Amino acid sequence: MSDFKIGDNIFHKSNSAVKWVIERIDENEAYCSTVIKETLEHKKEVFALTSIEKCVEPIVIFGKRTRNNYF
């Protein structure tokens, strides 16, 4: 089980397209909310802690590509 905190961006394992924000955490449940972009509707949901995962920002690595002179 991950260490979830209030304010973490998470997604439910069944639908990773919707980002949720944790508002409150009780024993094994996370009370979350999100805003639907198309309708600007505010939705709230309760998830089990075992059914959610933290959103991880993509990592971008800039590196120098070495030149291969062996053609």
WOCORNOR-V659160 format. One record per residue. SS is DSSP state (alpha for helix, beta for strand, coil for the rest). PHI is phi in degrees with one decimal (NA if undefined). NEAR is the number of other C-alpha atoms within 8 Angstrom. Layout:
<<SS	PHI	NEAR> <SS	PHI	NEAR>>
//
This chain:
<<coil	NA	4> <coil	-77.5	4> <coil	-92.3	4> <coil	-85.5	6> <coil	-128.8	7> <coil	-63.7	9> <coil	98.4	7> <coil	-68.3	9> <beta	-85.1	10> <beta	-133.6	12> <beta	-138.2	14> <beta	-79.8	11> <coil	-61.5	8> <coil	-79.7	4> <beta	-146.0	7> <beta	-84.6	8> <beta	-82.0	5> <beta	-104.9	8> <beta	-88.8	10> <beta	-117.5	10> <beta	-118.1	12> <beta	-75.6	15> <beta	-101.1	10> <beta	-155.2	8> <beta	-126.2	11> <beta	-111.7	6> <coil	-28.6	4> <coil	-122.7	8> <beta	-130.9	10> <beta	-118.8	13> <beta	-92.6	12> <beta	-124.7	13> <beta	-142.8	12> <beta	-152.2	11> <beta	-120.0	8> <beta	-77.3	9> <coil	-61.1	6> <coil	-67.1	4> <coil	-108.9	5> <coil	55.2	7> <beta	-86.8	7> <beta	-92.8	8> <beta	-116.8	8> <beta	-123.9	8> <beta	-151.7	7> <beta	-115.1	8> <beta	-122.3	11> <beta	-73.0	9> <alpha	-61.8	9> <alpha	-77.7	6> <alpha	-102.3	8> <beta	-123.2	11> <beta	-137.9	9> <beta	-71.7	9> <coil	-79.1	8> <coil	-112.2	4> <coil	-68.3	4> <coil	-64.7	4> <coil	-100.2	4> <coil	-112.2	4> <coil	-115.9	4> <coil	-99.1	4> <coil	-139.7	4> <coil	-91.4	4> <coil	-84.9	4> <coil	-78.3	4> <coil	-88.8	4> <coil	-101.5	5> <coil	-96.5	4> <coil	-101.4	3> <coil	-96.8	3>>
//
